[in-house]
Amino acid sequence: MGDTLEDVRGEIAKLEQRIERLSESLERCRKVAVAAKMAIGLGAVLLAALIFGLVRTDVLLLMISAILLLGGIVLSGSNSRTADEFAAGITEAERLRAALIGEIDLTLVPEPTRLLH
């Protein structure tokens, strides 16, 4: 490979930054997934309460429960696909980083023969 050691180190640093950014984005996706599940659960509970008469029947509450249910389902699906894309990006960046690290001619540092205290 014609790259210098500094070029390889620079590429590795860029890949590590990319991995970090993608990991942060993936963490946000996990938080959105929790919010989507909460919306679905809340919408289902509200709808059940309306159906079983635990809450007075109101068109606004029915609309809110439908919005929570459907919005949560849509958000969950969209977020899941986005999270999968971020995870694939992390995997690819880690693969490239490992390949670059493998190209570096590493030298072992010998252990000292005596202990210095």
C-alpha positions, 0 to 999 in steps of 0.5 A, a space after each residue: 500500500 502506498 499510504 504513509 503511516 500518518 495517512 493510515 493513522 488519519 484514516 483510522 481516526 476518521 473512521 473512529 469519529 464516524 463510529 462515534 457519531 453513528 453510535 450516538 445516532 444509534 443511541 438516539 434511535 433507541 430512545 425514540 424506540 422507547 418513546 414509540 413503545 410508550 405511545 403505543 402502550 398509552 394509546 392501547 390503554 386509552 382505547 381499552 378504557 374507552 371501550 370498557 367505559 372506564 373513561 367517558 366516551 369522547 371523540 377527542 379521546 378516541 382520536 388521541 388514542 388512535 393517533 398514539 397507536 398509529 403514530 407509535 407504530 409508524 414511528 417504531 417502524 421508521 426508527 427500526 429501519 434507521 437504527 438498522 442502517 446506523 448499525 450497518 454503518 458502524 459494522 462497515 466502519 469497524 471492518 474498515 478500521 480493522 483492515 487499516 490497523 491490520 496493514 500497520 506494521 506493528 512492533 512489539 516493545 520488549 519488557 524491561 529486564 528489571 523493574 524500576 520503582 
